Amino acid sequence: MSTSGYRSNSKLILLVTNNVLSAGIFSRGNTQMELCHVDSKHKVFPYISTLQPGMIVFDHDFLNDEVEKLVRRIRTDPFYAKLKICCLKASFNRKTDEQLKVTGVDYLVYKQQTYSAAY
């Protein structure tokens, strides 16, 4: 019996947000990356299973407390061990950021810094 593990497509980013403008942060200047936009938390796991992205980006302002639940679900399943998790936030907040890191978020990106650096 063979099981095919999770084979991530390192060039695919799954972006979970209701704001399509957030996609510009990740696509600007990088023509090799491919973005897939998801606007509902209920579509996250079907898209992960189908597309097998290398990274998933959660918009903290859109999902709020749901981010931690989704990250915990991903981190407790060994099938998703190679999946990198990024959280897009409006601004720095020590308590929230530390909680996200402990939960399993690999990277934190702040909208204020990113938008100001781009222009």
Secondary structure per residue as TSV (DSSP state, phi and psi in degrees):
chain	resnum	aa	ss	phi	psi
A	1	M	-	360.0	121.4
A	2	S	-	-107.7	140.9
A	3	T	-	-119.0	129.2
A	4	S	-	-92.0	114.8
A	5	G	-	-69.6	-179.3
A	6	Y	-	-72.4	116.8
A	7	R	-	-109.8	101.2
A	8	S	-	-74.9	144.0
A	9	N	E	-94.8	98.3
A	10	S	E	-64.5	-13.5
A	11	K	E	-95.2	3.3
A	12	L	E	-112.4	129.3
A	13	I	E	-115.3	128.9
A	14	L	E	-96.7	116.2
A	15	L	E	-106.8	116.0
A	16	V	E	-103.9	99.5
A	17	T	-	-159.0	161.1
A	18	N	S	-97.4	-7.4
A	19	N	-	-105.0	106.3
A	20	V	G	-66.5	-24.5
A	21	L	G	-62.5	-25.7
A	22	S	G	-63.4	-23.4
A	23	A	H	-64.2	-29.1
A	24	G	H	-62.0	-28.4
A	25	I	H	-61.1	-39.7
A	26	F	H	-92.5	-21.4
A	27	S	H	-94.8	-17.3
A	28	R	T	-64.5	120.5
A	29	G	T	81.2	-2.1
A	30	N	-	-125.8	99.6
A	31	T	S	-83.3	-11.4
A	32	Q	S	-86.5	-16.9
A	33	M	-	-86.5	145.7
A	34	E	E	-117.6	131.2
A	35	L	E	-105.4	140.7
A	36	C	E	-124.9	118.8
A	37	H	E	-92.4	131.5
A	38	V	E	-124.4	131.6
A	39	D	-	-111.4	17.0
A	40	S	-	-147.3	137.6
A	41	K	G	-67.0	-22.6
A	42	H	G	-75.1	-16.2
A	43	K	G	-95.5	-4.5
A	44	V	H	-60.3	-55.0
A	45	F	H	-70.3	-36.8
A	46	P	H	-61.3	-39.2
A	47	Y	H	-68.3	-39.6
A	48	I	H	-61.5	-45.2
A	49	S	H	-65.4	-39.0
A	50	T	H	-77.0	-49.9
A	51	L	H	-89.3	-25.4
A	52	Q	-	49.5	62.5
A	53	P	E	-70.0	160.3
A	54	G	E	-82.5	-26.2
A	55	M	E	-144.2	146.1
A	56	I	E	-122.6	135.2
A	57	V	E	-117.4	120.1
A	58	F	E	-100.9	131.0
A	59	D	E	-84.3	108.4
A	60	H	H	-62.0	-36.5
A	61	D	H	-66.3	-31.6
A	62	F	H	-79.9	-42.8
A	63	L	H	-95.8	-23.0
A	64	N	T	51.0	-120.3
A	65	D	T	-70.2	-16.7
A	66	E	H	-67.4	-22.8
A	67	V	H	-57.8	-48.6
A	68	E	H	-61.1	-40.9
A	69	K	H	-63.4	-44.2
A	70	L	H	-66.0	-42.7
A	71	V	H	-64.5	-43.5
A	72	R	H	-60.5	-41.9
A	73	R	H	-63.1	-40.2
A	74	I	H	-67.8	-45.3
A	75	R	H	-72.1	-22.3
A	76	T	H	-84.6	-10.7
A	77	D	-	-100.8	113.2
A	78	P	G	-61.8	-18.8
A	79	F	G	-60.6	-31.5
A	80	Y	G	-99.4	22.2
A	81	A	T	-59.6	-31.6
A	82	K	T	-84.7	-10.3
A	83	L	-	-73.2	123.9
A	84	K	E	-86.9	141.0
A	85	I	E	-119.4	129.5
A	86	C	E	-123.0	145.8
A	87	C	E	-122.7	125.2
A	88	L	E	-96.2	119.9
A	89	K	E	-125.2	157.6
A	90	A	S	-69.9	-42.5
A	91	S	S	-157.5	169.6
A	92	F	-	-70.2	135.8
A	93	N	-	-146.1	109.4
A	94	R	H	-53.1	-49.8
A	95	K	H	-63.0	-49.1
A	96	T	H	-64.4	-43.4
A	97	D	H	-63.7	-42.6
A	98	E	H	-64.2	-39.5
A	99	Q	H	-64.4	-41.1
A	100	L	H	-64.4	-40.7
A	101	K	H	-63.2	-43.8
A	102	V	H	-65.0	-36.3
A	103	T	H	-66.9	-31.1
A	104	G	T	135.2	10.5
A	105	V	-	-74.4	129.7
A	106	D	-	-81.5	-39.8
A	107	Y	E	-135.1	144.9
A	108	L	E	-118.5	130.1
A	109	V	E	-123.1	132.4
A	110	Y	E	-105.2	128.7
A	111	K	H	-60.8	-43.3
A	112	Q	H	-57.5	-48.9
A	113	Q	H	-66.7	-39.8
A	114	T	H	-69.4	-44.7
A	115	Y	H	-66.5	-40.3
A	116	S	H	-71.1	-31.7
A	117	A	H	-73.9	-26.8
A	118	A	H	-80.2	-22.1
A	119	Y	-	-117.0	360.0
